[in-house]
């Protein structure tokens, strides 16, 4: 059968904000219930922990270095067949609601040359989506926590008043009033929360979040490294709780429409947040940073898929990359893209078909540095390009050691052992793995040298 598919994804949400991934407070009861019905992926990682590049990958199933969208402020190329192109060809009606972040082009930290950040995204820059559209290119520029606007498929401005997560969800629920009931649908709900509000330099949870979540327990890395987490974490959790409450509204609407059992829900985030605890070593070029790092704080994301063949309350312990989501979504729609997209069908992993697959993930880092990383169950090894601006270059010919963490003894990644002589053999093995990943992804085999 043709399943309806909903991709409900958040921005800058750590996995450990969710009860099913270890959060001690009652933040995500609705997601936890979905995890109990479907499949949760305990070790899911972003392939590129910054907004634009990760979103470009979600829409194309191609590495950010392949599409050219290696950093923010680069629009999606028009000559790449997208997820929307494939799924509409397969007979699906599409709906896209929320943040797009792929329709403006220019340098970092300067006004874009082609700028749709606060204006309607032209139809030709919507990545192939021709259906229901309630989106802004950069939602944090057209709205704040309690007010703002998006645009519809006819370029009309749609204003909203109220907490932003509620309002974006309202716009998503409006799709059910107009959808073609003769077709299956693919809906993306792209929330901006819990991303910090750029112009206010603050996470904006619903009013009362500081009181409601004042008894928070910081994760181990934040407890050790602090950053601005003690000040910001209650609002951050408040935003995550609102996302979950609105997920519950969506589930209830599917049940009211009588289509819950015919629908697959994918919950994920583009990347996490390290609360200004990483990227403090001179490579950052002045960014006010929460991500752009291969540390688990920024790269380890929540991933739950429930419905259709994703059932049984299973837990996947193997490492997976959210780079696999486009291929998985299309497989659910009956489309086999084979090698035209990277990654794997996550249903195979959920069903235990894991023979001969590497239990590791590959990450590309931009803006804060030109970086690459490989994450295995036991180690994180990362490199960066000395002297190369991560906002200007997509790749480099020479990399140097950046980090090496042993998760067996250092789960919060506090002790960098890249220069530890006792880790030399481990580092050489990880270098080989990383170089193989770079070659497969980028067709190059750079040099990696010891760090300073």
Order of alpha helices (4+ residues) and beta strands (2+ residues): beta-alpha-beta-alpha-alpha-alpha-beta-beta-alpha-beta-beta-beta-alpha-beta-alpha-alpha-alpha-beta-alpha-beta-beta-beta-alpha-alpha-beta-beta-beta-beta-alpha-beta
